[in-house]
Amino acid sequence: MKKRFYFTFLIAVSIPFVIYAGKTNAGVMYLDPSGGWSYTYAGDAAAAGPTDNFDSLDGTWDHDNGSDQWDGSEIGAGRPGGASALSESSAPSYLRLQNTGDPRDYGMVDPGSNRKLYFLHNMANDDVAAADPVLDEGITLSFRARVSTGVPLDDLHPDGGVGIAPWPVGGDGSIIELGGRGNFGVQQADEGTISFSLATNSEIASLTQDDRDALIFNRLNGNAISSDVDTIDGGTFNAFFLDDATEWHEFWITIQDDPTDLGTHMLEIFADGSLVPYSFSVTAGNGSDRPFDMTSFLTMGLPSTGQSGAFDIDFYSFKTGIHSPNTAVPEPATMLLLGIGLVGLAGVSRKKFKK
């Protein structure tokens, strides 16, 4: 079947920027919604809880699940990869997560091989009813993130034991996999998972052809929850183009039931201070690391064995309901958002992964 390619580009958008020092809201380019966020992970903690029961990172995340083998160490200590709380002038506090591949193939056995890192935050702790279908009724997410480069980053331990190698200078991003899991996501209480990952142009053949990075998310593959929503599956590949995923990007995303009935849900994505949304129909995945009838979760991490990757999280916020963004206006300066685009591609390829 002939493949069709669709491209839309957002060009030359001037946006306000806020000096980071002294900020009081979670965002840099966007103000907090009215009444504040339901919860914000501020990127300033990487603790490994002693009981693996929603007591890690800032004390509200669990990593005792089927998509996690974190040994509790920082990057550069313990097994290769891990979680580190870092700081720099452009982000006074941020979390770096790194999965180096599959260290088991280099003599580092489970538990705690760091072959996958995945964290769950229980929304019931943020006054969300245990059975609340947050994806269907509407939820707003905001996060600032980038693909990691520079120190600290451990060497690659590629799947299959083919030889330890230096970490790629240009970074190593992620895909959507395992039924809709990725770097940032939401698992709805009754069922359904939608996630977002930062991918470099070396991750996916179609991005390589266009030489662009992207924020990628669930495919559109019908209006029923499916396992076939990942980057390597069929249907329509969904992506929001970025010039450089190794630079900080701030996203504001709303998710709700899809009024067009093309998919299960509709996304509106705003980025880097722009108030112009781009809409996508997506299909929720069936990937779950806790029973779907238990509660709704925020998810964050690198959940696949063998798929190396590293990314930085400045903050990650959510609020139930659909909330439109407003730009932060104190001390404005003008920035140029170049070449952000969208892509819908029917076919992509990616190296094999295993859970």
Secondary structure, 3 states (H helix, E strand, C coil): CCCCEEEEEECCEEEECCCCCCCCCCCCCECCCCCCCCEEECCCCCECCCCCCCCEECCCEECCCCCCCCCCCCCCCCCCCEEEEEEECCEEEEEEEEECECHHHHCCCCCCCCCCEEEEEEHHHHCCCCCCCHHHHCEEEEEEEEECCCCCCCCEECCCCCCCECCCCCCCCCCCECCCECCEEEECCCCCEEEEEEECCCCCHHHHHHCCEEEEEEEECCCCCECCCCCCCCCEEEEEEECCCCCCEEEEEEEEECCCCCCCEEEEEEECCCCCCEEEEECCECCCCCCCCCCCEEEEEECCECCCEEEEEEEEEEEECCCCCCECCCCCCEEEECCEEEEEECCCCCCCCEC
